[in-house]
Amino acid sequence: MISEVFITCAVTGGGDAPRQKNVPVTPEQIAESAIEATRAGAAAVHLHVRDLKTQEGSLDPALWRAVVRRIRESNVNPVLNLTTGEACGIVLGGPEAPLPLASGTWMAGARERLAHIEELRPEICTLDCGSKSSKANVEGVMVNTTGMLRAMAARCKEIGVKPELEVFDTGHVVLANDLVKDGLIDGVPLYQLCMGTGNGAPHDLTTLMAMVHQLPQHALYSAFSVGPMQLPYAALSPLAGANVRVGLEDNLYLSRGRLATNAELVGRAVEILERIGVRVMSPDEMRDRLKLKRHG
């Protein structure tokens, strides 16, 4: 067990994320929700932006600028953690005719996926360390090749942005560990253990600890699970040596039938942690722990 943790709030998802009324969509809504989550106790905010017409994930630099500027101009100062997990999906044509690829395919190169990171220089950006089939679309696949990930990790190192190594299964941990071994990750590596995501690692304790035991000894890591297991994971994570992630990207409800805000989910996580004797770290304490580089 660890006695202090930082909380990351995953404010709004990308891709085909939910479109419920409590999920922020516009740059103003996303930024304000991130600010409120920080005031509630989050040290970091993990961000996607959404196309204003389709509400799906976007790489539009104007949307990214608007969100980041609004947060940076506020009187709170969260660690900014921006996604690079858009534009990495293919949809096959079917079991007997996988090619040509079907509608819904959206793939971009390493530089395009990092364009907003290069411009805005957050302290952290995500790096999805592997591929995974989709549960919602039986022909859909999240695609992150080893070559793509190595190119993205190398560029992040050059510009001084720390990757958060997102692992959705045990094999992803192996790939992420290779990036660390090969010197593509500066300083203390930061992992995010993504549990219960559908066709990825299930959220049971045995699987979680199997992934924990594969991590480098000097690594820092967070863990989360989606849906109704999100808040129980806020209590479980410190027992497994992990920091905490909550937010509307992964779970829409504060309790059965009660839609949440990001601030409410963070506030509930803070309450859970304090009741079990775990101290919640501030944004600057998280920066110190991870030796993050300030930009912007």
N, C-alpha and C positions, 0 to 999 in steps of 0.2 A: 504493500500500500504506500502511496505517496501522500504527503500531508498538505500539499498546496498544488493547485492546478490553474491553468488558464482555460477560459471558456471561449470557443469560437462559435459565432452565430452565423449559420448558413441562411442568408436572408431570403433568397429567391432562387429557384433552380432555373435550368436552361432546358434546351431540347424540347421534349414534349411534356414539360413540367405541368403540374395541375393549374387550372385556371379558376380556382375558387375565389370568392370575393375577398378573402382575407389575405391573399398573396399579392405583394406589391408588383406592379408592372412598369409604370412610368419611371423615368430617372428620379423625379422628385419623390415618388412613393418609396422607391428602393433606398434612396439616400436617407430619407427621414426615418424609415424603419431601422436602418443600420445605426443611425444616431441614437434612437430610442433604445435599441438593444445594448449599445455601449453604456448608456446611462444606467441600464438595469444590471450591468455587471459583466458584459462581454469584453474581453481584452482584444479580440480580433473579429472582423466581419469578413465572411467569405461571400463574394459577390459574383453574380451573373447579371447581364442586362438582357432585356427582352424587346423583340420587335413590337412596335406599338400597334401594328395591325393584326399580326398573327398571334402575338403574345408568346411566341417561341423564342428560344435562345438566339442571340445575335452577336456579331462581331463588329457592329457599326461603331467606329471610333467616336462619333459625336455623342452617342449614348453613354459610352464609357467616360468620356470627358465630363459630361454633365453630372454623372453620379459621383465621380471621384472629387471633382471640384467642390461640390456641395458639402461633402463630408469633410474635406480638408479645410473648408472655410467655417465650419461649425466650431462650437466651443468644446467639442469632445475630440479625442485624438486616438481612435482605435488603430490597431495594426490592420493594414489593408491587405487582404488576401484575395486576389483576382483569379478567376478561372481561366484555364487554357483548354477546357474540355469541350468546347464547341467545335463544329466542323470536323468531326471524326467518326461519322456514322455512315454505314452503307446499308442498303436494302437490296437483297438478292431477288432475282426474278422469280424464284420458286425452286422446289426440290429437284425438278427434272431439267430446268433451264435457268440456272443461276445467273447467267449473263444473257443479255445486257442487264446492268443494274436497274432497279426500279425507282420510281418516284419516291422521294424522301432521302435519297443519298445526298450527303453533304460532306465533302472532304476538302480540306485545305492543307497547304504545306506548312512546314514548321515556322517559317518567318511570318506568314499570314496569321497563324494562331497566336503568335507572340507580339503582333504589331501594337496592341494596346499596352502590353507590358513594357515594351521598348519605349513607348511615348510617355507613359504615366509613372513608371518605376515604382510600383508598390513594393512593400517590404517582402511579401510572399506571393507566389503564384502556384497554382496547383499543377501537378504533372501526373496524369492518369497512367499508371505503370502497367499497361497491358490491355488486351482486348477482351471483350465479354459479349456474349449473345444477349439479345433483348428478350425479356419475358413478355412485354406488351406486344411486340411485333415479332412473330416467329421467324421472319426472314431478315430481321434487323441485327446488325452487329456494330458495337463500338470498337473501332479499329485504332490501335496505337502500336505501330511496329517498333521493334528495337531500334532501327535506324532513326525513325522519327523522334523517339524519346531521347536518344543520345544527342541528336542535333539540338533539340530543345533544351536539354540540360546544359549542354556546353554553352549555348548562348546565354542562358540565365546566369551562369557563372561569370561570363564576360561582363555582363551589365550589372552584376551585384544584387540580383534578386534571388532570394532563397526559394527553391522549389519545395512544396509540400508534396511528398510522395504518396499519392493516393493508391491504395492497394485494395482490390475488391475480392481477392482470393489468394490462396497460399502461393501459387505460381507467380503472382504479381510481386510478392515479397522478394522472391528470388531475383526477378528482373531488377527491382529497385535496389537490392543489395549489390548487384553488379555495377550499377551506376556509382554507388558509394565506393566500392572497391577500386574502380577504375579512375577515381579522382575527379569525377564530374560534378560532385556535390561538395561545396565548401563548408567547412566548420561542422558543427553538430548536425547530423541528418535529422530531418523532421518527417515522420510518417503519419499518415491518416489511415486507420483501419476502418474500412467501410463494410459494415456487417448488415446482412439481411436485405441486400439490394435486389434480389431476384436474379437467379442464375449466377450469383456470386456466393461468397462465403455466408452460410447461415449465421444467425445471431446467437447460437448456443455458446455456453462458456467454454466447452472443450475446443471448439474451433477457434474462438478468440485467443485462448491461451496458446494454441498451436502456432498461431501467427505471431503472437508476442515472443515466443521462444525462438523464432527465426530472426528476430531483429538484431542488428549490431548492439553490442553491450552499451555503447556510448550514445545510442539514438534517443531522441525524445519522440513521443508519439501521443496521438489522440485516438479515441475510438468513438464510434456512434453506431446506432442502429436506426432503421427507418420505422415509421408508423408507431404503433402503440408501445414499442420497446424503446423509443427514444429517451423518455424520462427515466425509466429504470436503468438505462445505460449511464445516465448522469451519476447515479449512485455506484454502479458497478465499475466504471472506468478507473477511478482512483485505486480500487482494490487490485486492479490489474496493472497498476503503474502508469495508467494513461490519463491524459488530459481529456477535456470534455467538449463535445460539439452538440448543439441543439439548433433548431431553426425551422422555418417553414419549408425549406427545400426538402426536408426529410420527413416532416410530420406536421399535419395541419391542426391538430387538436390539443387543447390543454387537458381535457378530460373527455369522457365519452359524450359525443354530440355537441361539445362546446368548442367552437372554432377559436384558435389562439391568435395572438400577435407574436411577433418575434420577441418583443420586450417581455411578454408574459412567460414565454418558454424559457428565456434566460433567467428571469426572476425566480421561476420555479426551480430551475437547476441550482441557482445560488442558495435557495432555501434548503434543498436536499443536501447539498454539499456541506453547508454550515452545520446542519443538524447531525451530520456524521463526523464532524470535527475536521473538515477539510477547508483550508483557507483559499479564497478565490483571488487570483493575481490580477493586478491592474495592467493596462496596456504597456506602460513603461517597464513594469517588472517582466512581462513577457519578452519585450525587446531585449532587456538585459540578459535573460536566460538564454535566448537564441542568438545573441550577438547580431541582431538584425541591422542592416544598413538603412539609414534614413535618407529618403529622396523626396523631392517635390516640395 
